Amino acid sequence: MQPHRILIADDDAEILAGAVELLSMSGREVLTAVDGLEALDILKAGDVHLALLDLHMPRQTGLDIFQYVRERTITTPCLFWSGEATDSTAQWLLDEGAAGFLRKPVKPEELRACVTKTLEKNWGIAG
Protein backbone atom coordinates (compact mmCIF):
# COMPACT_ATOMS: atom_id res chain seq x y z
CA MET A 1 0.00 0.00 0.00
CA GLN A 2 1.29 3.43 -0.97
CA PRO A 3 1.89 5.78 1.98
CA HIS A 4 -0.40 8.72 2.46
CA ARG A 5 0.92 12.03 1.16
CA ILE A 6 0.60 15.02 3.45
CA LEU A 7 1.18 18.61 2.41
CA ILE A 8 2.39 20.89 5.19
CA ALA A 9 2.34 24.59 4.34
CA ASP A 10 3.89 27.01 6.82
CA ASP A 11 6.22 29.98 6.45
CA ASP A 12 7.92 29.28 9.80
CA ALA A 13 10.91 27.05 8.96
CA GLU A 14 11.29 25.71 12.49
CA ILE A 15 7.63 24.70 12.79
CA LEU A 16 7.69 23.21 9.31
CA ALA A 17 10.79 21.10 10.06
CA GLY A 18 9.33 19.84 13.34
CA ALA A 19 6.04 18.84 11.72
CA VAL A 20 7.84 17.07 8.87
CA GLU A 21 9.97 15.10 11.30
CA LEU A 22 6.97 14.14 13.44
CA LEU A 23 4.61 13.16 10.62
CA SER A 24 7.14 11.34 8.44
CA MET A 25 8.07 8.98 11.31
CA SER A 26 5.08 6.77 10.60
CA GLY A 27 6.02 6.19 6.97
CA ARG A 28 3.94 8.99 5.52
CA GLU A 29 5.26 10.98 2.60
CA VAL A 30 5.44 14.64 3.55
CA LEU A 31 5.51 17.47 1.02
CA THR A 32 6.27 21.01 2.12
CA ALA A 33 5.47 24.53 1.02
CA VAL A 34 6.78 27.75 2.57
CA ASP A 35 4.01 29.92 1.15
CA GLY A 36 0.53 29.67 -0.25
CA LEU A 37 1.46 29.65 -3.93
CA GLU A 38 3.78 26.67 -3.43
CA ALA A 39 0.97 24.91 -1.57
CA LEU A 40 -1.48 25.58 -4.41
CA ASP A 41 0.97 24.20 -6.97
CA ILE A 42 1.30 20.98 -4.97
CA LEU A 43 -2.46 20.65 -4.55
CA LYS A 44 -3.04 21.27 -8.26
CA ALA A 45 -0.64 18.42 -9.07
CA GLY A 46 -2.99 16.14 -7.12
CA ASP A 47 -2.55 12.96 -5.09
CA VAL A 48 -2.38 14.68 -1.70
CA HIS A 49 -4.34 12.92 1.04
CA LEU A 50 -4.24 15.76 3.59
CA ALA A 51 -3.24 19.42 3.64
CA LEU A 52 -2.06 20.98 6.92
CA LEU A 53 -2.23 24.72 6.32
CA ASP A 54 -1.07 27.72 8.29
CA LEU A 55 -3.63 30.50 8.09
CA HIS A 56 -1.11 33.32 7.65
CA MET A 57 1.47 32.80 4.90
CA PRO A 58 2.98 35.01 2.22
CA ARG A 59 1.59 35.16 -1.32
CA GLN A 60 -1.59 33.17 -0.49
CA THR A 61 -3.18 32.49 2.88
CA GLY A 62 -4.53 29.22 4.18
CA LEU A 63 -8.01 30.68 3.68
CA ASP A 64 -7.22 31.37 0.01
CA ILE A 65 -6.11 27.77 -0.44
CA PHE A 66 -9.22 26.45 1.32
CA GLN A 67 -11.43 28.53 -0.95
CA TYR A 68 -9.61 27.15 -4.01
CA VAL A 69 -10.08 23.57 -2.78
CA ARG A 70 -13.78 24.12 -2.06
CA GLU A 71 -14.52 25.84 -5.37
CA ARG A 72 -12.98 23.01 -7.34
CA THR A 73 -14.44 20.24 -5.15
CA ILE A 74 -11.01 18.81 -4.50
CA THR A 75 -11.31 15.92 -2.05
CA THR A 76 -8.18 16.76 -0.06
CA PRO A 77 -9.17 17.39 3.57
CA CYS A 78 -7.70 20.59 5.02
CA LEU A 79 -6.49 20.90 8.59
CA PHE A 80 -5.59 24.38 9.77
CA TRP A 81 -3.26 25.63 12.43
CA SER A 82 -2.48 29.09 13.66
CA GLY A 83 -1.37 30.95 16.74
CA GLU A 84 -3.17 34.13 15.72
CA ALA A 85 -6.64 33.11 14.55
CA THR A 86 -9.70 34.18 16.46
CA ASP A 87 -12.15 31.65 17.83
CA SER A 88 -14.71 32.88 15.30
CA THR A 89 -12.31 32.24 12.41
CA ALA A 90 -11.59 28.73 13.69
CA GLN A 91 -15.32 28.03 14.06
CA TRP A 92 -16.07 29.41 10.60
CA LEU A 93 -13.46 27.07 9.09
CA LEU A 94 -14.99 24.08 10.84
CA ASP A 95 -18.50 25.12 9.82
CA GLU A 96 -17.34 25.43 6.20
CA GLY A 97 -15.90 21.92 6.11
CA ALA A 98 -12.34 22.12 7.37
CA ALA A 99 -11.20 18.80 8.80
CA GLY A 100 -9.94 20.49 11.96
CA PHE A 101 -8.27 23.45 13.57
CA LEU A 102 -5.23 23.38 15.86
CA ARG A 103 -3.98 26.33 17.85
CA LYS A 104 -0.20 26.85 17.86
CA PRO A 105 1.87 25.86 19.64
CA VAL A 106 0.56 22.35 19.00
CA LYS A 107 1.67 19.45 21.16
CA PRO A 108 3.26 16.70 19.02
CA GLU A 109 0.82 14.04 20.22
CA GLU A 110 -2.13 16.33 19.42
CA LEU A 111 -0.87 16.94 15.88
CA ARG A 112 -0.16 13.25 15.28
CA ALA A 113 -3.60 12.23 16.60
CA CYS A 114 -5.46 14.84 14.54
CA VAL A 115 -3.64 13.87 11.34
CA THR A 116 -4.19 10.15 11.94
CA LYS A 117 -7.89 10.65 12.70
CA THR A 118 -8.39 12.77 9.58
CA LEU A 119 -6.60 10.27 7.33
CA GLU A 120 -8.60 7.37 8.76
CA LYS A 121 -11.90 9.22 8.38
CA ASN A 122 -11.24 10.25 4.77
CA TRP A 123 -9.06 7.47 3.36
CA GLY A 124 -9.45 4.41 5.59
CA ILE A 125 -6.47 2.91 7.36
CA ALA A 126 -3.90 5.63 8.00
CA GLY A 127 -0.67 4.63 6.35
KOLTORSE-690608 format. One line per 4 residues: for each residue z, y, x of N, C-alpha, C. Coordinates in nm, 4 decimals. Each point is the difference from the previous one (the first is absolute). Layout:
KOLTORSE-690608
Z,Y,X,Z,Y,X,Z,Y,X ~ ...
end
This chain:
KOLTORSE-690608
0.0000,-0.1191,0.0839,0.0000,0.1191,-0.0839,0.0000,0.1254,0.0883 ~ -0.0852,0.0923,-0.0345,-0.0115,0.1256,0.0749,0.1228,0.0866,-0.0250 ~ 0.0537,0.0635,0.1053,0.1184,0.0850,-0.0204,-0.0341,0.1232,-0.0833 ~ 0.1004,0.0477,-0.0694,-0.0184,0.1232,-0.0759,-0.0194,0.1170,0.0956
-0.0849,0.0932,-0.0422,-0.0263,0.1202,0.0784,0.0715,0.1170,-0.0645 ~ 0.0810,0.0674,0.0803,0.0774,0.1144,-0.0472,-0.0462,0.1243,0.0741 ~ -0.0278,0.1045,-0.0745,-0.0302,0.1309,0.0582,0.1278,0.0829,-0.0021 ~ 0.0380,0.0516,0.1154,0.1120,0.0934,0.0080,-0.0562,0.1340,0.0449
0.0197,0.1016,-0.0821,-0.0489,0.1343,0.0312,0.1188,0.0947,0.0106 ~ 0.0192,0.0534,0.1202,0.1100,0.0939,0.0244,-0.0340,0.0807,0.1237 ~ 0.0274,0.1306,-0.0049,-0.0305,0.0855,0.1149,0.1140,0.0054,0.1006 ~ 0.1099,-0.0687,-0.0258,0.1113,-0.0069,0.0953,-0.0169,-0.1265,0.0841
-0.0352,0.0174,0.1272,-0.0321,-0.1132,0.0871,0.1161,-0.0985,0.0151 ~ 0.1206,0.0514,0.0059,0.1169,-0.0874,0.0166,0.0233,-0.0862,-0.1246 ~ -0.0093,0.0597,-0.1157,0.0163,-0.0748,-0.1251,-0.1125,-0.1016,-0.0147 ~ -0.1209,0.0409,0.0308,-0.1151,-0.0883,-0.0098,0.0174,-0.1219,0.0908
0.0398,0.0223,0.1240,0.0182,-0.1112,0.0947,0.1099,-0.0953,-0.0466 ~ 0.1094,0.0539,-0.0507,0.1081,-0.0849,-0.0488,-0.0415,-0.0849,-0.1182 ~ -0.0743,0.0594,-0.0928,-0.0459,-0.0739,-0.1177,-0.1005,-0.1085,0.0396 ~ -0.0879,0.0316,0.0925,-0.0970,-0.1000,0.0482,0.0735,-0.1185,0.0614
0.0950,0.0289,0.0856,0.0753,-0.1072,0.0654,0.0710,-0.0869,-0.1039 ~ 0.0664,0.0624,-0.0938,0.0757,-0.0721,-0.1018,-0.0902,-0.0861,-0.0883 ~ -0.1087,0.0576,-0.0494,-0.0823,-0.0697,-0.0982,-0.0972,-0.0994,0.0621 ~ -0.0307,0.0142,0.1268,-0.0903,-0.0969,0.0638,0.0743,-0.1249,0.0466
0.1336,0.0046,0.0022,0.0786,-0.1155,0.0445,-0.0248,-0.1242,-0.0845 ~ -0.0289,0.0177,-0.1259,-0.0164,-0.1145,-0.0887,-0.1446,-0.0476,-0.0085 ~ -0.0813,0.0373,0.0969,-0.1375,-0.0473,0.0049,-0.0983,0.0818,-0.0813 ~ 0.0443,0.1120,-0.0519,-0.0908,0.0858,-0.0749,-0.0854,0.0814,0.0964
-0.1204,0.0298,-0.0423,-0.0867,0.0877,0.0783,0.0275,0.1429,-0.0444 ~ 0.0321,0.0872,0.0945,0.0359,0.1366,-0.0324,-0.1039,0.0957,0.0569 ~ -0.0553,0.0825,-0.0878,-0.0940,0.1048,0.0378,0.0743,0.1319,-0.0083 ~ -0.0361,0.0952,0.0843,0.0714,0.1267,0.0004,-0.0949,0.1185,-0.0135
0.0559,0.1058,-0.0562,-0.0707,0.1276,-0.0098,0.1023,0.1103,0.0239 ~ -0.0394,0.1019,0.0762,0.0919,0.1101,0.0303,-0.0221,0.1215,-0.0905 ~ -0.0987,-0.0102,-0.0888,-0.0212,0.1053,-0.0980,-0.0718,-0.0584,-0.1213 ~ -0.0106,0.0810,-0.1020,-0.0571,-0.0476,-0.1244,-0.1465,-0.0377,0.0053
-0.0794,0.0705,0.0792,-0.1424,-0.0348,0.0084,-0.0202,-0.1351,0.0664 ~ 0.0774,-0.0296,0.1033,-0.0074,-0.1333,0.0626,0.0381,-0.1066,-0.1014 ~ 0.1047,0.0263,-0.0778,0.0438,-0.0958,-0.1014,-0.1100,-0.0244,-0.1031 ~ -0.0651,0.1061,-0.0452,-0.1090,-0.0150,-0.0969,-0.1146,-0.0826,0.0573
-0.0347,0.0237,0.1250,-0.1070,-0.0784,0.0629,0.0336,-0.1489,0.0005 ~ 0.1250,-0.0328,0.0303,0.0416,-0.1406,0.0020,-0.0048,-0.0581,-0.1412 ~ 0.0489,0.0738,-0.0973,-0.0026,-0.0489,-0.1380,-0.1430,-0.0174,-0.0515 ~ -0.0882,0.0904,0.0364,-0.1395,-0.0104,-0.0422,-0.0672,-0.1239,0.0570
0.0433,-0.0420,0.1201,-0.0569,-0.1197,0.0623,0.0427,-0.1263,-0.0745 ~ 0.1087,0.0092,-0.0757,0.0434,-0.1107,-0.0846,0.0872,-0.1026,0.0703 ~ 0.0381,-0.1016,-0.0753,0.0779,-0.1135,0.0492,0.1383,0.0393,0.0522 ~ 0.0625,0.0953,-0.0672,0.1382,0.0373,0.0313,0.0854,-0.0442,-0.1178
0.1044,-0.0761,0.0282,0.0844,-0.0559,-0.1058,0.1128,0.0936,-0.0437 ~ 0.0327,0.0977,0.0834,0.1092,0.0923,-0.0300,-0.0154,0.1247,0.0859 ~ 0.0207,0.1160,-0.0607,-0.0002,0.1261,0.0745,0.1398,0.0606,-0.0081 ~ 0.0586,0.0264,0.1162,0.1290,0.0688,0.0106,-0.0315,0.1408,0.0468
0.0213,0.0977,-0.0871,-0.0490,0.1356,0.0234,0.1125,0.1018,0.0053 ~ -0.0033,0.0814,0.1047,0.0875,0.1165,0.0059,-0.0580,0.1040,-0.0961 ~ 0.0868,0.0719,-0.0676,-0.0492,0.1019,-0.0925,-0.0608,0.1193,0.0718 ~ 0.0594,0.0406,0.1116,-0.0424,0.1220,0.0687,-0.0643,-0.0343,0.1335
-0.1344,0.0086,0.0020,-0.0766,-0.0261,0.1219,-0.1080,0.1064,0.0127 ~ -0.0483,0.0209,0.1215,-0.1114,0.0937,0.0172,-0.1297,-0.0540,-0.0604 ~ -0.0875,0.0903,-0.0328,-0.1368,-0.0216,-0.0459,-0.0119,-0.0611,-0.1396 ~ 0.0867,-0.0867,-0.0411,0.0083,-0.0506,-0.1373,0.1428,-0.0487,-0.0191
0.0576,0.0251,-0.1144,0.1368,-0.0443,-0.0250,-0.0002,-0.1400,-0.0609 ~ 0.1166,-0.0602,-0.0054,0.0130,-0.1275,-0.0689,-0.0395,0.0108,-0.1467 ~ 0.0301,0.1141,-0.0614,-0.0400,0.0219,-0.1397,-0.1514,0.0032,-0.0149 ~ -0.0687,0.0620,0.0962,-0.1468,0.0030,-0.0027,-0.0563,-0.1416,0.0074
0.0576,-0.0802,0.0865,-0.0463,-0.1379,0.0169,0.0248,-0.0794,-0.1285 ~ 0.1172,0.0172,-0.0587,0.0341,-0.0692,-0.1233,-0.0981,0.0363,-0.1110 ~ -0.0329,0.1272,-0.0100,-0.0964,0.0436,-0.1005,-0.1357,-0.0660,0.0238 ~ -0.0438,-0.0067,0.1243,-0.1267,-0.0653,0.0341,0.0019,-0.1464,-0.0438
0.1079,-0.0697,0.0317,0.0132,-0.1417,-0.0351,-0.0050,-0.0179,-0.1520 ~ 0.0723,0.0831,-0.0717,0.0049,-0.0103,-0.1463,-0.1347,0.0314,-0.0637 ~ -0.0680,0.1019,0.0486,-0.1285,0.0391,-0.0586,-0.1064,-0.1063,0.0184 ~ 0.0102,-0.0755,0.1055,-0.1010,-0.1018,0.0300,0.0470,-0.1406,-0.0352
0.1109,-0.0087,-0.0699,0.0612,-0.1268,-0.0405,0.0052,-0.1024,0.1139 ~ 0.0382,0.0472,0.1143,0.0221,-0.0883,0.1147,0.1296,-0.0759,-0.0259 ~ 0.0007,-0.1285,0.0299,0.1149,-0.0840,-0.0343,0.1105,0.0007,0.1055 ~ -0.0144,0.0772,0.1034,0.1025,0.0055,0.1044,0.1256,0.0690,-0.0529
0.1134,-0.0718,-0.0047,0.1236,0.0660,-0.0421,0.0447,0.1023,0.1048 ~ 0.0552,0.1104,-0.0467,0.0453,0.1069,0.0891,0.1517,0.0153,-0.0087 ~ 0.0639,-0.0144,0.1146,0.1415,0.0306,0.0155,0.0074,0.1357,0.0680 ~ 0.0949,0.0809,-0.0407,0.0160,0.1307,0.0621,0.1350,0.0097,0.0665
0.0038,0.0849,0.1047,0.1274,0.0313,0.0627,-0.0034,0.1433,0.0472 ~ 0.1159,0.0630,-0.0099,0.0103,0.1392,0.0399,0.1467,0.0370,0.0122 ~ 0.0271,0.0943,0.0886,0.1340,0.0550,0.0106,0.0115,0.1337,-0.0695 ~ -0.1112,0.0496,-0.0540,-0.0028,0.1340,-0.0560,-0.0358,0.0064,-0.1483
-0.0363,-0.1109,-0.0597,-0.0444,0.0026,-0.1395,0.1174,0.0211,-0.0944 ~ -0.0279,0.0675,-0.1085,0.1016,0.0189,-0.1028,0.0105,-0.1273,-0.0842 ~ 0.1097,-0.0111,-0.0710,0.0165,-0.1144,-0.0900,-0.1093,-0.0010,-0.1073 ~ -0.0395,0.1184,-0.0454,-0.1036,0.0057,-0.1038,-0.1355,-0.0468,0.0540
-0.0301,0.0307,0.1258,-0.1239,-0.0488,0.0605,0.0028,-0.1521,0.0113 ~ 0.1115,-0.0529,0.0477,0.0138,-0.1456,0.0127,-0.0163,-0.0666,-0.1367 ~ 0.0625,0.0553,-0.1024,-0.0096,-0.0583,-0.1336,-0.1413,0.0100,-0.0541 ~ -0.0665,0.1114,0.0242,-0.1380,0.0159,-0.0447,-0.0889,-0.1071,0.0633
0.0172,-0.0230,0.1296,-0.0791,-0.1033,0.0677,0.0208,-0.1366,-0.0650 ~ 0.1245,-0.0343,-0.0253,0.0298,-0.1286,-0.0624,-0.0586,-0.0074,-0.1414 ~ 0.0122,0.1083,-0.0750,-0.0555,0.0031,-0.1350,-0.1520,-0.0138,-0.0001 ~ -0.0640,0.0490,0.1058,-0.1461,-0.0041,0.0100,-0.0529,-0.1298,0.0619
0.0901,-0.0898,0.0356,-0.0461,-0.1308,0.0467,0.0222,-0.0321,0.1462 ~ 0.0709,0.0857,0.0714,0.0325,-0.0336,0.1389,0.0865,-0.1259,0.0009 ~ -0.0178,-0.0816,0.1025,0.0747,-0.1250,0.0105,0.1467,0.0236,0.0340 ~ 0.0309,0.1156,0.0578,0.1383,0.0300,0.0339,0.0104,0.1300,0.0762
0.1230,0.0440,0.0154,0.0280,0.1217,0.0761,0.1250,-0.0229,0.0828 ~ -0.0090,0.0295,0.1288,0.1125,-0.0135,0.0924,0.0306,0.1365,0.0598 ~ 0.1268,0.0322,0.0060,0.0420,0.1264,0.0587,0.0343,-0.0215,0.1470 ~ -0.0623,0.0806,0.0869,0.0284,-0.0070,0.1440,0.1339,0.0658,0.0288
0.0744,-0.0478,0.0963,-0.0297,-0.1174,0.0825,0.0219,-0.1284,-0.0801 ~ -0.0895,-0.0952,0.0204,0.0035,-0.1271,-0.0718,0.0632,-0.1054,0.0908 ~ 0.0927,-0.0746,-0.0548,0.0595,-0.1102,0.0750,-0.1045,-0.1097,0.0165 ~ -0.0067,-0.0616,0.1189,-0.1021,-0.1036,0.0233,-0.0009,-0.1098,-0.1062
0.1171,-0.0480,-0.0388,0.0036,-0.1081,-0.0988,-0.0502,0.0464,-0.1369 ~ 0.0197,0.1280,-0.0322,-0.0499,0.0545,-0.1258,-0.1527,0.0079,0.0018 ~ -0.0554,0.0453,0.1112,-0.1456,0.0080,0.0134,-0.0617,-0.1396,-0.0073 ~ 0.0543,-0.0925,0.0756,-0.0523,-0.1367,0.0021,0.0046,-0.0616,-0.1404
0.1125,0.0159,-0.0699,0.0148,-0.0569,-0.1337,-0.0982,0.0619,-0.1001 ~ -0.0174,0.1304,0.0065,-0.0905,0.0685,-0.0923,-0.1450,-0.0425,0.0233 ~ -0.0393,-0.0106,0.1248,-0.1363,-0.0436,0.0336,-0.0215,-0.1437,-0.0457 ~ 0.0949,-0.0873,0.0294,-0.0126,-0.1407,-0.0386,-0.0100,-0.0141,-0.1516
0.0858,0.0694,-0.0723,-0.0002,-0.0054,-0.1460,-0.1337,0.0485,-0.0561 ~ -0.0518,0.1076,0.0545,-0.1267,0.0556,-0.0483,-0.1154,-0.0951,0.0276 ~ -0.0033,-0.0591,0.1195,-0.1059,-0.0953,0.0323,0.0071,-0.1223,-0.0912 ~ 0.1199,-0.0510,-0.0216,0.0158,-0.1170,-0.0874,-0.0432,0.0307,-0.1431
0.0386,0.1164,-0.0496,-0.0339,0.0384,-0.1371,-0.1507,0.0146,-0.0191 ~ -0.0677,0.0565,0.0992,-0.1422,0.0317,-0.0140,-0.0946,-0.1062,0.0536 ~ 0.0445,-0.0796,0.0969,-0.0904,-0.0926,0.0666,0.0519,-0.1428,0.0099 ~ 0.1143,-0.0286,-0.0597,0.0559,-0.1342,0.0109,0.0888,-0.0108,0.1218
0.0018,-0.1150,0.0606,0.0868,-0.0248,0.1161,-0.0277,0.1045,0.1072 ~ 0.1069,0.0640,0.0462,-0.0147,0.1042,0.1034,-0.0199,-0.0646,0.1344 ~ -0.1156,0.0213,0.0585,-0.0301,-0.0571,0.1305,0.0195,0.0997,0.1081
end
